[in-house]
Amino acid sequence: MLSAPPVTYELKGKRLLTKARICLRRVLHLALHAKLTKDPALVARAAAEMAAVADFADWNPAHFLDTAEFTTALAYGYDWLYDELDPGLKTKIVDAVVSKALRPGLAEGFQRSCWCATNSKGCPAAGRCGGPCSRGPRSP
């Protein structure tokens, strides 16, 4: 995982879900391991993953499960590695969560099509809860 490059924006059909799940798995493993071992290489690698995803143009809000998984990854990484993250990256992560997840998720009509009417409610719900937690006192 340390030698693998960060995920890239690559739709598979209409989905970005594969990339979102890779990112989520990497950030969870790297951040937890970094928290337990205090290894700066693990922090740096998790930070690189989060920075790459924060730079994406979007998190595919047309398939909100993709968006929710990226949001969950960044929310956990931000929380678990908060003390080790560069202030600039913290701002980038918060801005990405707000612009790529919270705002699209609150857009008119979006709740009906992607929030309530699908059988994939759990992860979007978790992403919507974790995202605001990562932004602290700032508002969208």
ROZA-883072 format. One record per residue (C-alpha): x, y, z negated; chain; residue number from 0. Coordinates in steps of 0.05 Angstrom, whole numbers. Each point is the difference from the previous one (the first is absolute). Example, Ala and Ser with C-alpha at 12.3 -4.5 7.8 and 13.67 -1.06 7.14 Angstrom:
residues 2
(kolro (246; -90; -156); 'A'; 0)
(kolro (27; 69; 13); 'A'; 1)
This chain:
residues 140
(kolro (0; 0; 0); 'A'; 0)
(kolro (57; 48; -14); 'A'; 1)
(kolro (30; -8; 69); 'A'; 2)
(kolro (-66; 3; 39); 'A'; 3)
(kolro (-17; 67; 31); 'A'; 4)
(kolro (-62; 36; -27); 'A'; 5)
(kolro (-65; -15; 35); 'A'; 6)
(kolro (-16; 37; 64); 'A'; 7)
(kolro (-67; 25; 27); 'A'; 8)
(kolro (-22; -56; 47); 'A'; 9)
(kolro (-73; -15; 12); 'A'; 10)
(kolro (-17; -73; 11); 'A'; 11)
(kolro (-63; 7; 41); 'A'; 12)
(kolro (-40; 51; -39); 'A'; 13)
(kolro (34; -16; -66); 'A'; 14)
(kolro (60; 23; -40); 'A'; 15)
(kolro (-17; -49; -54); 'A'; 16)
(kolro (61; -46; 10); 'A'; 17)
(kolro (47; 59; -10); 'A'; 18)
(kolro (-41; 25; -60); 'A'; 19)
(kolro (4; -67; -34); 'A'; 20)
(kolro (75; -6; 13); 'A'; 21)
(kolro (9; 69; -30); 'A'; 22)
(kolro (-43; -16; -60); 'A'; 23)
(kolro (37; -65; -14); 'A'; 24)
(kolro (68; 33; 7); 'A'; 25)
(kolro (-16; 60; -44); 'A'; 26)
(kolro (-32; -43; -54); 'A'; 27)
(kolro (59; -49; -2); 'A'; 28)
(kolro (55; 53; 6); 'A'; 29)
(kolro (-31; 48; -50); 'A'; 30)
(kolro (-14; -54; -52); 'A'; 31)
(kolro (69; -29; 7); 'A'; 32)
(kolro (31; 69; -4); 'A'; 33)
(kolro (-40; 15; -62); 'A'; 34)
(kolro (24; -64; -33); 'A'; 35)
(kolro (73; 3; 21); 'A'; 36)
(kolro (13; 75; 8); 'A'; 37)
(kolro (36; -16; 66); 'A'; 38)
(kolro (7; 65; 40); 'A'; 39)
(kolro (4; -39; 65); 'A'; 40)
(kolro (-70; -26; -11); 'A'; 41)
(kolro (-26; 69; -16); 'A'; 42)
(kolro (33; 28; 64); 'A'; 43)
(kolro (-30; -55; 43); 'A'; 44)
(kolro (-70; 9; -29); 'A'; 45)
(kolro (7; 75; 10); 'A'; 46)
(kolro (21; -10; 73); 'A'; 47)
(kolro (-62; -44; 12); 'A'; 48)
(kolro (-46; 52; -31); 'A'; 49)
(kolro (33; 57; 37); 'A'; 50)
(kolro (-7; -36; 67); 'A'; 51)
(kolro (-75; -13; -12); 'A'; 52)
(kolro (-11; 72; -24); 'A'; 53)
(kolro (28; 24; 66); 'A'; 54)
(kolro (-51; -39; 42); 'A'; 55)
(kolro (-48; 43; 39); 'A'; 56)
(kolro (-58; -36; -34); 'A'; 57)
(kolro (-16; -65; -36); 'A'; 58)
(kolro (-53; -22; 50); 'A'; 59)
(kolro (-62; 27; -34); 'A'; 60)
(kolro (-43; -33; 53); 'A'; 61)
(kolro (14; -64; -37); 'A'; 62)
(kolro (0; 26; -71); 'A'; 63)
(kolro (28; -65; -29); 'A'; 64)
(kolro (66; 19; 32); 'A'; 65)
(kolro (-3; 69; -31); 'A'; 66)
(kolro (-18; -29; -68); 'A'; 67)
(kolro (59; -48; -1); 'A'; 68)
(kolro (49; 55; 17); 'A'; 69)
(kolro (-31; 43; -54); 'A'; 70)
(kolro (6; -56; -51); 'A'; 71)
(kolro (73; -11; 18); 'A'; 72)
(kolro (18; 73; -8); 'A'; 73)
(kolro (-41; 8; -63); 'A'; 74)
(kolro (35; -58; -35); 'A'; 75)
(kolro (69; 20; 25); 'A'; 76)
(kolro (-11; 72; -20); 'A'; 77)
(kolro (-23; -20; -70); 'A'; 78)
(kolro (51; -55; -14); 'A'; 79)
(kolro (60; 39; 27); 'A'; 80)
(kolro (-22; 70; -18); 'A'; 81)
(kolro (61; 16; -44); 'A'; 82)
(kolro (48; -25; 53); 'A'; 83)
(kolro (-31; 33; 62); 'A'; 84)
(kolro (27; 63; 31); 'A'; 85)
(kolro (-48; 60; -10); 'A'; 86)
(kolro (-4; 10; 75); 'A'; 87)
(kolro (-23; -72; 10); 'A'; 88)
(kolro (-51; 6; -55); 'A'; 89)
(kolro (-30; 60; 36); 'A'; 90)
(kolro (2; -37; 66); 'A'; 91)
(kolro (-36; -61; -30); 'A'; 92)
(kolro (-54; 42; -32); 'A'; 93)
(kolro (-11; 40; 63); 'A'; 94)
(kolro (-5; -64; 41); 'A'; 95)
(kolro (-51; -31; -47); 'A'; 96)
(kolro (-42; 62; 2); 'A'; 97)
(kolro (4; 12; 75); 'A'; 98)
(kolro (-1; -72; 25); 'A'; 99)
(kolro (-46; -33; -51); 'A'; 100)
(kolro (-40; 45; -45); 'A'; 101)
(kolro (-23; 52; 51); 'A'; 102)
(kolro (-18; -52; 54); 'A'; 103)
(kolro (-35; -41; -53); 'A'; 104)
(kolro (-42; 59; -21); 'A'; 105)
(kolro (-17; 21; 71); 'A'; 106)
(kolro (-74; 6; 16); 'A'; 107)
(kolro (-30; -67; 19); 'A'; 108)
(kolro (64; -38; -13); 'A'; 109)
(kolro (-26; -30; -65); 'A'; 110)
(kolro (-58; -34; 36); 'A'; 111)
(kolro (42; -31; 55); 'A'; 112)
(kolro (62; -23; -38); 'A'; 113)
(kolro (-15; 3; -74); 'A'; 114)
(kolro (-68; -31; -11); 'A'; 115)
(kolro (-18; -39; 62); 'A'; 116)
(kolro (58; -49; 4); 'A'; 117)
(kolro (18; -64; -36); 'A'; 118)
(kolro (69; 29; -15); 'A'; 119)
(kolro (-20; 46; -56); 'A'; 120)
(kolro (51; -21; -53); 'A'; 121)
(kolro (64; 27; 30); 'A'; 122)
(kolro (-30; 66; 25); 'A'; 123)
(kolro (-29; 9; -70); 'A'; 124)
(kolro (68; -13; -31); 'A'; 125)
(kolro (34; 46; 49); 'A'; 126)
(kolro (-50; 55; -15); 'A'; 127)
(kolro (13; -8; -75); 'A'; 128)
(kolro (75; -6; 5); 'A'; 129)
(kolro (9; 58; 49); 'A'; 130)
(kolro (-29; 54; -46); 'A'; 131)
(kolro (40; -28; -58); 'A'; 132)
(kolro (64; 12; 39); 'A'; 133)
(kolro (-15; 73; 15); 'A'; 134)
(kolro (-4; 23; -73); 'A'; 135)
(kolro (-27; 70; -11); 'A'; 136)
(kolro (0; 19; 74); 'A'; 137)
(kolro (-64; 1; 39); 'A'; 138)
(kolro (-14; -17; 73); 'A'; 139)
